[in-house]
Amino acid sequence: MAELPLSRRSLLRAAALVAALPAFAAACGSDDPAGQDSGGGSLELLRVALPSSIGSLDAAKEAGIMNYVVALLVQEALVGVGQDGSLQPSLAESWTRKDATTYVYRLRSGVTFSDGAPLTAADVVASLNLHARKGSTTAFAYAYANVDRIEATGDAEVTITLKEPDASFAWTPSPGTLLVTSEKFLEATGERIGTPEGKLLGTGPYKVVEFAPDSHVTLERNDTWWGGKAPFRQIRIDFIPEESTRLLAMRGDSVDVALNVPAEQLDQWKSIPGVQLMTAGDRSLVTLAFNTAKKPWDDVHVRKAVAHAVDRDGIVKSVLRGHGKVAATIPDPAQWGGVLDSAAVTDLYSTIPQYGFDLAEAKAELARSATPQGFSDVLTYPSSGPQLGRAALTLAENLKGLGITLEVKEVPLEQWIADLGKHESGIYLGWYFATTGDPAEYAQQLLHGGATGANGTNIAEYDNAEVTGLLDRAKASTDDAARGELLGQALVKAAADVPYQPLWWGEAATAFGKAVTADGFGPYFFVGPWASKTAPR
C-alpha cells in the first residue's frame, strides 16, 4: 500500500506528523507522570490513531465508520448490539413489540447527560424526530421513512408506531441509525452540532472537550455514566492517515491503539514488542457499484464486462494477504444468524449468479454492449482505505486490454462519503460496515428502489420492481424462514442485473500497545462504547 501515489496534502501531513511524533511521545508517553495514574500505575490517557480525518463529529451528517468510532464514546442509542450481533439493552432497559407496527421502549432510570441533565422521554423523542420528521436530510432519515409517529407515552416510556410492519425495524434505534442527545442541546446548537464549536452531547462514558477536524479529538471521562467509571480519564484521538506514520507511532510508544492495520504490514506490527494485534472478520463489504442510471453503466453488458475483469481471488490473496474472503453476494454468510442456518445460507449462495475473473468473457460482454470500443471513467477511493485503491488499480490494469480507461484517484474520506451521496459518478467503490446483526441491512440499503436518488443509500440507482417487491415482502414478514427465502430471492434476481460486483468481506485488524488490552474484540467491537472494553495491562 505504501507504493500508492500520495497527494501533496497527504505528504505534507505525513512530514508534519513525523516531525511532531517525538514531542507527542514526550507529552503522552508512559514515562510521563501526567500520562499515568499516580496511585495504581494505570494509564490516565488513552492515545488512539485513526487512519483518516473526519469532518464532523455528528455521524448523522457524515456517517463514516470513523465518525462512529468517536461518536459512540459520547452518545448512545435505545438498544445496543452484542458481540454476537444480537440486540442488547442500552438506554432502553427493555422493549416490546406490542403489535406488528408498535414498539414500546422503557428507559433506564438514573441516566444523565454529561452536562448533568437527566435523560427524559422527551429527549429520546426529539432525537428520533430529528431523522423521522418530514423533509429530514440526515444520514439516518432513510431508516425512519416508515415511521408514523413517535410519542412519549410515560415519563420513562417512548412508543414508536410504524405505517406498515417492518421486521428489520427493531434494529433502527440501535447505534447505526440513532444517537441520542438532549432536546435542549438540539434546540440550542442546531446546525453547529458536530462542529468544533458545537461538539456533541450524550449519555456515554466520555464527553468532547476539543475537536480539530484536520488534527484530533480530545475526550474526557463522564464520571456520571450509568455504565460505571470508564478506564481512562482522557482519550486523545489523532488523525494519522499514513500507514507508515501510524506504525512509527506505535514503535515509538506514542499511541496505544491503532485502527485499520493494513494487511501487508501485519508482520511488522506483530514484531513490535508488547503489541497485541487483534483480528476478526468484521462483516464488512467492499463492492463495486455501477450507476445503472448513467451511460454507459446503464448497459448490463458493460457491467458484466467489468465484473468479469475483477480478479477477486487475486485481490484477496495479494492485496489483503488472505485477511478477507471473496464476496459472493452482499451480506456476509455470518450475518444470517437467527434468520437462516448455515446450511440454508450455503444452499442459497450456491444459486446466486457469479461473474468470475475471465478476461475473454469480459471482452465478449463488452462487444455485445453499446460501447464495444471502450470508454473512460474515474473511480475514487477514500484515503482511509488504501487497500481499496490497490484493488482498484488492479482492475484498471485489467480493463486496459478491453479499451476501458479507469482513472483511480484517492480522496479524503469525508469527500468520498459526500460524493457517494450525490449519485453523480458512473462507478463507485462501496465500503460498508455492519452496525446490526440483520442480513437485510445491506440488501435494503443497496437494492431497494425506494433508496435511489440523491442522498439515497442505493448508490447504483438500481430500481427493479420485482426485487423491491421481494424486499418489501421480507420486511413485512414475521416468519424468519419466509423472510430469509424472500431476501434470498431478491439477492439472486439482483445479481443477474449486476448493479454491484461484490469484491470481499473484510477482516478488521487493530493494534493495542504494550500498555493496554481489549476484551471481546470482534465484529461489533466499535459499535458501542468500545473504550470501556479497553483497559490498562
C-alpha positions as CSV (number, residue, x, y, z in Angstrom):
1,M,0.0,0.0,0.0
2,A,2.9,2.3,0.6
3,E,3.6,2.5,-3.1
4,L,0.2,4.2,-3.9
5,P,0.7,7.7,-5.0
6,L,0.0,10.2,-2.2
7,S,-1.5,13.6,-2.7
8,R,0.6,16.7,-1.8
9,R,-1.7,17.2,1.2
10,S,-1.0,13.7,2.4
11,L,2.8,14.1,2.0
12,L,2.7,17.4,3.9
13,R,0.6,15.8,6.7
14,A,3.0,12.9,6.9
15,A,6.0,15.1,7.2
16,A,4.3,17.2,9.9
17,L,3.2,14.2,11.9
18,V,6.7,12.6,11.8
19,A,8.2,15.8,13.0
20,A,5.6,16.0,15.8
21,L,6.0,12.5,17.0
22,P,8.9,13.0,19.4
23,A,7.1,15.8,21.1
24,F,3.9,13.8,21.1
25,A,5.7,10.9,22.7
26,A,7.2,13.2,25.3
27,A,3.9,14.6,26.2
28,C,1.9,11.4,26.2
29,G,4.4,8.5,26.6
30,S,4.2,6.1,29.5
31,D,7.3,7.7,31.2
32,D,5.4,10.9,31.7
33,P,3.7,11.2,35.1
34,A,0.8,13.1,33.5
35,G,0.1,10.0,31.5
36,Q,-0.3,7.6,34.4
37,D,-2.4,7.2,37.4
38,S,-0.1,8.1,40.4
39,G,-2.0,5.6,42.6
40,G,-2.0,2.3,40.7
41,G,0.1,2.9,37.6
42,S,-2.8,2.6,35.1
43,L,-2.9,4.9,32.2
44,E,-4.8,8.2,32.6
45,L,-4.6,8.9,28.9
46,L,-5.5,6.6,26.0
47,R,-3.9,7.6,22.8
48,V,-5.7,6.4,19.6
49,A,-4.6,6.7,16.0
50,L,-7.4,6.8,13.4
51,P,-6.5,6.2,9.7
52,S,-8.4,9.3,8.4
53,S,-9.6,12.7,9.3
54,I,-13.3,13.3,10.0
55,G,-15.1,16.5,9.0
56,S,-17.9,16.3,11.6
57,L,-18.4,14.6,14.9
58,D,-22.0,14.1,14.1
59,A,-22.5,10.7,12.4
60,A,-25.9,11.8,11.3
61,K,-24.2,14.3,9.0
62,E,-21.1,12.2,8.0
63,A,-21.9,8.5,8.6
64,G,-18.5,7.1,8.1
65,I,-17.2,4.3,10.3
66,M,-14.5,6.6,11.8
67,N,-17.2,9.1,12.8
68,Y,-18.9,6.3,14.7
69,V,-15.6,5.3,16.4
70,V,-15.6,8.8,18.0
71,A,-19.3,9.4,18.4
72,L,-20.1,6.1,20.2
73,L,-17.8,7.0,23.0
74,V,-20.1,10.1,23.6
75,Q,-23.6,9.1,22.5
76,E,-25.8,6.0,22.9
77,A,-28.9,4.5,21.4
78,L,-32.0,3.0,22.8
79,V,-30.7,-0.5,22.1
80,G,-27.1,-1.8,21.5
81,V,-25.5,-4.6,19.5
82,G,-23.8,-7.5,21.3
83,Q,-20.6,-9.1,20.0
84,D,-22.7,-12.0,18.6
85,G,-24.9,-9.5,16.7
86,S,-27.9,-9.7,19.0
87,L,-29.9,-6.7,20.3
88,Q,-29.0,-5.7,23.8
89,P,-30.4,-3.1,26.3
90,S,-28.8,0.3,26.3
91,L,-30.7,3.5,27.1
92,A,-33.8,1.3,27.0
93,E,-33.6,-1.3,29.7
94,S,-36.4,-3.3,28.0
95,W,-38.7,-3.1,24.9
96,T,-41.7,-4.9,23.5
97,R,-43.3,-5.2,20.1
98,K,-46.8,-4.5,21.1
99,D,-48.2,-5.4,17.7
100,A,-47.0,-5.6,14.1
101,T,-46.4,-1.8,13.9
102,T,-45.9,-0.7,17.6
103,Y,-42.7,-0.7,19.6
104,V,-42.6,0.4,23.2
105,Y,-39.3,1.2,24.9
106,R,-38.8,1.5,28.7
107,L,-36.0,3.9,29.5
108,R,-33.3,3.0,32.0
109,S,-33.5,5.0,35.3
110,G,-30.7,7.2,36.6
111,V,-29.2,8.1,33.2
112,T,-27.8,11.6,32.8
113,F,-26.2,13.5,30.0
114,S,-22.6,14.6,30.5
115,D,-23.8,18.1,31.4
116,G,-25.6,16.6,34.4
117,A,-29.2,16.9,32.9
118,P,-31.3,13.7,33.3
119,L,-32.3,11.7,30.3
120,T,-36.1,12.0,29.6
121,A,-38.5,10.5,27.2
122,A,-38.8,14.0,25.6
123,D,-35.0,13.9,24.8
124,V,-35.4,10.5,23.1
125,V,-38.4,11.7,21.1
126,A,-36.6,14.8,19.9
127,S,-33.5,12.7,18.9
128,L,-35.8,10.3,16.9
129,N,-37.8,13.1,15.3
130,L,-34.5,14.7,14.1
131,H,-34.5,11.9,11.5
132,A,-38.1,10.9,11.3
133,R,-39.6,14.4,10.7
134,K,-40.9,15.1,7.2
135,G,-38.1,16.5,4.9
136,S,-35.3,15.4,7.2
137,T,-32.0,15.2,5.3
138,T,-29.9,13.5,7.9
139,A,-27.8,10.4,7.0
140,F,-30.2,8.4,9.1
141,A,-33.5,9.7,7.7
142,Y,-33.9,6.7,5.3
143,A,-34.3,4.4,8.3
144,Y,-37.3,6.3,9.6
145,A,-39.3,6.6,6.4
146,N,-41.8,4.1,7.6
147,V,-42.4,5.8,11.0
148,D,-45.9,7.1,11.5
149,R,-45.5,8.8,14.9
150,I,-43.2,8.9,17.9
151,E,-44.6,9.7,21.4
152,A,-43.6,9.9,25.0
153,T,-46.2,7.6,26.5
154,G,-44.9,8.0,30.0
155,D,-42.1,9.7,32.0
156,A,-39.7,6.9,31.0
157,E,-41.5,5.4,28.0
158,V,-41.3,6.0,24.3
159,T,-43.6,4.5,21.7
160,I,-42.8,4.3,18.0
161,T,-45.7,3.5,15.6
162,L,-44.9,2.4,12.0
163,K,-47.1,2.9,9.0
164,E,-46.5,-0.7,7.9
165,P,-44.9,-3.8,9.5
166,D,-41.2,-4.0,9.2
167,A,-39.3,-7.0,10.6
168,S,-36.0,-5.0,10.5
169,F,-37.2,-2.0,12.4
170,A,-36.1,-3.5,15.8
171,W,-32.6,-2.6,14.7
172,T,-33.3,1.0,13.8
173,P,-32.9,2.6,17.3
174,S,-29.5,1.0,17.6
175,P,-26.2,2.9,17.2
176,G,-26.1,2.7,13.4
177,T,-29.1,5.0,13.0
178,L,-29.8,6.6,16.4
179,L,-27.5,8.6,18.6
180,V,-29.4,10.2,21.5
181,T,-28.8,13.8,22.6
182,S,-30.9,16.2,24.7
183,E,-33.8,18.2,23.4
184,K,-32.3,21.4,24.9
185,F,-29.0,20.7,23.1
186,L,-30.7,20.2,19.8
187,E,-32.6,23.5,20.1
188,A,-29.6,25.5,21.3
189,T,-26.9,24.0,19.0
190,G,-28.8,23.2,15.8
191,E,-26.6,23.0,12.7
192,R,-23.5,23.5,14.8
193,I,-23.8,20.0,16.2
194,G,-20.6,18.1,15.3
195,T,-18.5,21.2,14.6
196,P,-15.6,22.3,16.8
197,E,-17.9,24.9,18.3
198,G,-21.0,22.8,18.8
199,K,-19.3,19.4,19.5
200,L,-21.6,16.6,20.8
201,L,-23.7,15.9,23.9
202,G,-24.6,12.4,25.0
203,T,-25.0,10.0,27.9
204,G,-21.9,7.9,27.1
205,P,-18.7,7.4,29.0
206,Y,-16.9,10.4,27.5
207,K,-17.5,14.0,26.5
208,V,-15.8,16.0,23.8
209,V,-13.6,18.8,25.1
210,E,-11.8,19.7,21.8
211,F,-12.2,18.9,18.1
212,A,-9.8,20.0,15.4
213,P,-11.1,18.5,12.1
214,D,-7.7,18.1,10.5
215,S,-5.9,17.0,13.6
216,H,-7.5,15.3,16.6
217,V,-10.4,14.9,19.1
218,T,-9.9,15.1,22.8
219,L,-12.4,13.4,25.1
220,E,-12.7,13.5,28.9
221,R,-14.4,10.9,31.1
222,N,-18.0,11.4,32.0
223,D,-17.9,10.2,35.6
224,T,-21.7,10.1,35.9
225,W,-22.0,7.4,33.1
226,W,-24.7,4.9,34.1
227,G,-22.4,2.1,32.9
228,G,-19.7,2.8,35.5
229,K,-16.4,4.6,35.6
230,A,-14.6,4.3,32.2
231,P,-10.9,3.1,32.5
232,F,-9.2,6.2,31.2
233,R,-9.6,9.8,32.4
234,Q,-8.9,11.2,28.9
235,I,-8.7,10.0,25.3
236,R,-6.8,11.7,22.5
237,I,-7.7,10.5,19.1
238,D,-5.3,11.7,16.4
239,F,-6.0,11.5,12.7
240,I,-3.0,9.8,11.1
241,P,-3.9,8.6,7.5
242,E,-0.4,7.5,6.6
243,E,0.2,3.8,7.4
244,S,3.9,4.1,7.9
245,T,3.4,7.1,10.3
246,R,0.9,5.0,12.4
247,L,3.5,2.2,12.5
248,L,6.2,4.6,13.6
249,A,4.0,6.0,16.3
250,M,3.3,2.5,17.7
251,R,7.0,1.6,17.6
252,G,7.8,4.8,19.4
253,D,5.2,4.2,22.1
254,S,3.3,7.3,21.0
255,V,-0.1,5.6,20.6
256,D,-1.9,2.9,22.5
257,V,-4.5,1.9,19.9
258,A,-4.2,1.9,16.1
259,L,-7.1,1.0,13.8
260,N,-7.1,-0.3,10.3
261,V,-3.7,-2.0,10.3
262,P,-3.0,-2.8,6.7
263,A,-2.7,-6.5,5.7
264,E,0.8,-6.2,4.2
265,Q,2.1,-4.6,7.4
266,L,0.7,-7.2,9.9
267,D,4.0,-8.9,10.4
268,Q,5.7,-5.6,11.1
269,W,3.1,-4.7,13.7
270,K,3.3,-8.1,15.3
271,S,7.0,-7.8,15.7
272,I,6.7,-4.7,17.9
273,P,7.5,-5.8,21.5
274,G,4.4,-5.9,23.7
275,V,1.9,-5.1,20.9
276,Q,-1.3,-7.2,20.7
277,L,-2.6,-7.4,17.1
278,M,-6.3,-8.4,17.2
279,T,-8.1,-9.5,14.1
280,A,-11.6,-10.6,13.4
281,G,-14.0,-10.9,10.4
282,D,-15.9,-7.7,10.7
283,R,-18.8,-8.5,8.4
284,S,-17.8,-5.5,6.2
285,L,-18.4,-5.4,2.5
286,V,-16.4,-3.9,-0.3
287,T,-18.2,-3.8,-3.6
288,L,-18.0,-2.1,-7.0
289,A,-21.3,-0.2,-7.6
290,F,-22.3,0.7,-11.2
291,N,-24.6,3.6,-11.7
292,T,-27.4,2.0,-13.7
293,A,-29.0,5.4,-14.5
294,K,-25.8,6.7,-16.2
295,K,-24.3,5.8,-19.5
296,P,-22.5,3.6,-20.3
297,W,-23.2,1.8,-17.0
298,D,-26.9,1.5,-17.8
299,D,-25.9,-1.3,-20.2
300,V,-25.9,-4.7,-18.4
301,H,-23.2,-5.9,-20.8
302,V,-20.8,-3.1,-19.7
303,R,-21.5,-4.1,-16.1
304,K,-20.9,-7.8,-16.8
305,A,-17.7,-7.0,-18.7
306,V,-16.2,-5.0,-15.8
307,A,-17.4,-7.6,-13.3
308,H,-15.6,-10.3,-15.2
309,A,-12.4,-8.1,-15.3
310,V,-12.1,-8.2,-11.5
311,D,-9.7,-10.8,-10.1
312,R,-11.3,-11.1,-6.7
313,D,-9.3,-14.2,-5.7
314,G,-6.1,-12.4,-6.6
315,I,-7.1,-9.3,-4.7
316,V,-7.8,-11.3,-1.5
317,K,-4.5,-13.1,-1.8
318,S,-2.2,-10.3,-2.8
319,V,-3.9,-7.1,-1.5
320,L,-5.5,-8.5,1.6
321,R,-2.9,-11.2,2.2
322,G,-5.7,-13.7,2.8
323,H,-7.3,-11.5,5.5
324,G,-10.7,-11.4,3.9
325,K,-13.0,-13.6,1.8
326,V,-14.2,-13.3,-1.8
327,A,-17.8,-11.9,-1.5
328,A,-20.3,-14.0,-3.4
329,T,-23.1,-11.5,-2.6
330,I,-24.0,-8.6,-0.4
331,P,-24.4,-10.0,3.1
332,D,-21.6,-11.9,4.8
333,P,-22.7,-15.5,5.5
334,A,-22.2,-14.9,9.2
335,Q,-24.8,-12.1,9.1
336,W,-27.8,-14.5,8.8
337,G,-27.9,-15.7,12.4
338,G,-31.5,-16.2,13.5
339,V,-32.9,-16.0,10.0
340,L,-31.3,-18.8,8.1
341,D,-29.0,-21.6,9.4
342,S,-25.5,-22.1,7.9
343,A,-26.7,-25.0,5.6
344,A,-29.5,-22.9,4.2
345,V,-27.1,-20.0,3.6
346,T,-24.7,-22.3,1.8
347,D,-27.5,-23.6,-0.4
348,L,-28.7,-20.0,-1.1
349,Y,-25.3,-18.7,-2.1
350,S,-24.7,-21.6,-4.5
351,T,-27.7,-20.2,-6.6
352,I,-26.5,-16.6,-6.8
353,P,-25.0,-15.7,-10.2
354,Q,-21.3,-15.1,-10.1
355,Y,-19.0,-13.3,-12.5
356,G,-15.7,-14.9,-12.2
357,F,-12.4,-13.5,-13.4
358,D,-12.4,-14.1,-17.2
359,L,-10.9,-11.5,-19.5
360,A,-12.1,-13.4,-22.6
361,E,-15.6,-13.3,-21.3
362,A,-15.2,-9.7,-20.3
363,K,-14.2,-8.8,-23.9
364,A,-17.2,-10.8,-25.3
365,E,-19.6,-8.9,-23.0
366,L,-18.2,-5.5,-23.9
367,A,-18.5,-6.5,-27.6
368,R,-22.2,-7.0,-27.0
369,S,-22.6,-3.6,-25.5
370,A,-23.3,-0.2,-27.0
371,T,-19.7,0.8,-26.4
372,P,-17.7,-2.1,-27.8
373,Q,-14.6,0.0,-28.3
374,G,-14.4,1.1,-24.6
375,F,-14.7,4.3,-22.7
376,S,-13.1,6.3,-19.9
377,D,-14.2,6.9,-16.3
378,V,-12.9,7.8,-12.8
379,L,-13.0,5.6,-9.7
380,T,-12.3,7.2,-6.3
381,Y,-11.4,5.5,-3.0
382,P,-11.1,7.0,0.5
383,S,-7.7,7.9,1.9
384,S,-8.5,5.7,4.9
385,G,-8.8,2.6,2.7
386,P,-5.6,2.2,0.6
387,Q,-6.4,-1.5,0.1
388,L,-9.4,-0.3,-1.9
389,G,-7.1,1.8,-4.0
390,R,-4.8,-1.1,-4.7
391,A,-7.7,-3.3,-5.7
392,A,-8.9,-0.5,-8.0
393,L,-5.5,-0.3,-9.6
394,T,-5.5,-4.0,-10.4
395,L,-8.9,-3.6,-12.0
396,A,-7.8,-0.6,-14.0
397,E,-4.8,-2.6,-15.3
398,N,-7.1,-5.4,-16.4
399,L,-9.5,-3.0,-18.1
400,K,-6.9,-1.5,-20.3
401,G,-7.0,-4.7,-22.5
402,L,-10.7,-4.1,-23.1
403,G,-10.2,-0.5,-24.2
404,I,-11.6,0.9,-20.9
405,T,-9.5,3.6,-19.2
406,L,-10.3,3.8,-15.5
407,E,-8.5,6.6,-13.6
408,V,-8.1,5.7,-10.0
409,K,-8.0,8.6,-7.5
410,E,-7.5,8.9,-3.8
411,V,-9.8,11.4,-2.0
412,P,-10.3,12.4,1.7
413,L,-12.7,10.2,3.5
414,E,-15.2,13.0,4.1
415,Q,-15.2,13.9,0.4
416,W,-15.7,10.3,-0.6
417,I,-18.7,9.9,1.6
418,A,-20.2,13.2,0.3
419,D,-19.7,12.1,-3.3
420,L,-21.4,8.7,-2.7
421,G,-24.5,10.6,-1.6
422,K,-24.6,12.6,-4.8
423,H,-25.0,9.6,-7.2
424,E,-23.3,11.6,-9.9
425,S,-20.5,9.2,-10.8
426,G,-20.7,6.2,-13.1
427,I,-18.7,3.7,-10.9
428,Y,-18.0,3.7,-7.2
429,L,-16.3,1.6,-4.6
430,G,-18.7,1.0,-1.7
431,W,-17.3,0.1,1.7
432,Y,-19.8,-0.9,4.3
433,F,-19.6,-1.9,8.0
434,A,-22.4,-3.9,9.7
435,T,-24.0,-2.0,12.6
436,T,-26.7,-4.6,13.1
437,G,-27.0,-8.4,13.1
438,D,-29.7,-8.2,10.4
439,P,-29.0,-9.8,7.0
440,A,-31.3,-7.3,5.3
441,E,-29.1,-4.3,6.5
442,Y,-27.1,-4.0,3.3
443,A,-29.7,-5.6,1.0
444,Q,-32.3,-3.0,1.8
445,Q,-29.9,-0.1,1.6
446,L,-28.3,-1.1,-1.7
447,L,-31.1,-2.8,-3.7
448,H,-34.4,-1.2,-2.7
449,G,-35.8,1.1,-5.4
450,G,-37.0,3.5,-2.8
451,A,-33.5,4.2,-1.8
452,T,-32.4,5.8,-5.1
453,G,-31.9,9.5,-5.7
454,A,-29.5,12.0,-4.1
455,N,-28.6,11.1,-0.5
456,G,-30.2,7.7,-1.0
457,T,-28.3,4.6,0.1
458,N,-28.8,2.8,-3.3
459,I,-25.7,4.2,-4.9
460,A,-26.2,2.0,-8.0
461,E,-29.6,3.7,-8.7
462,Y,-30.9,0.2,-9.1
463,D,-34.7,0.1,-9.4
464,N,-36.1,-3.4,-10.2
465,A,-39.7,-3.5,-9.2
466,E,-39.6,-7.3,-8.6
467,V,-36.5,-7.0,-6.3
468,T,-38.1,-4.1,-4.4
469,G,-41.3,-6.1,-4.0
470,L,-39.4,-9.1,-2.6
471,L,-37.6,-6.8,-0.1
472,D,-40.9,-5.2,0.9
473,R,-42.4,-8.6,1.5
474,A,-39.4,-9.7,3.5
475,K,-39.8,-6.5,5.7
476,A,-43.4,-7.3,6.3
477,S,-42.8,-11.0,7.2
478,T,-42.8,-12.1,10.8
479,D,-41.6,-15.6,9.9
480,D,-37.8,-16.0,9.8
481,A,-37.8,-18.8,7.3
482,A,-40.1,-17.0,4.9
483,R,-38.2,-13.7,5.4
484,G,-34.9,-15.5,4.6
485,E,-36.3,-17.0,1.5
486,L,-37.6,-13.7,0.2
487,L,-34.3,-12.0,0.9
488,G,-32.5,-14.8,-0.9
489,Q,-34.8,-14.4,-4.0
490,A,-34.0,-10.7,-4.0
491,L,-30.3,-11.3,-3.9
492,V,-30.5,-13.9,-6.7
493,K,-32.6,-11.7,-9.0
494,A,-30.5,-8.6,-8.4
495,A,-27.2,-10.4,-9.1
496,A,-28.5,-11.2,-12.6
497,D,-28.7,-7.5,-13.3
498,V,-25.2,-6.8,-11.9
499,P,-25.8,-3.4,-10.2
500,Y,-23.0,-4.4,-7.9
501,Q,-20.0,-6.6,-8.1
502,P,-19.2,-7.6,-4.5
503,L,-15.4,-7.9,-4.0
504,W,-14.7,-9.0,-0.5
505,W,-16.0,-9.5,3.0
506,G,-13.4,-7.9,5.3
507,E,-11.4,-8.6,8.4
508,A,-10.6,-5.9,11.0
509,A,-7.1,-5.6,12.4
510,T,-6.5,-3.3,15.4
511,A,-3.2,-2.9,17.3
512,F,-3.2,-2.5,21.1
513,G,0.1,-1.2,22.5
514,K,2.1,-2.6,25.3
515,A,0.2,-0.6,28.0
516,V,-3.4,-1.6,27.0
517,T,-5.6,-4.6,26.1
518,A,-9.1,-5.2,25.0
519,D,-11.9,-7.5,25.9
520,G,-14.3,-9.1,23.4
521,F,-12.8,-7.8,20.2
522,G,-15.0,-8.9,17.3
523,P,-17.3,-7.7,14.5
524,Y,-19.1,-5.2,16.6
525,F,-16.4,-4.0,19.0
526,F,-16.5,-0.4,17.8
527,V,-20.3,-0.3,17.5
528,G,-20.7,0.9,21.1
529,P,-18.6,2.5,23.9
530,W,-15.5,0.5,22.9
531,A,-13.1,2.3,25.2
532,S,-15.0,0.9,28.2
533,K,-13.8,-2.5,27.0
534,T,-10.2,-1.3,26.7
535,A,-8.1,-1.4,29.8
536,P,-4.6,-0.9,31.1
537,R,-2.4,-4.1,31.4
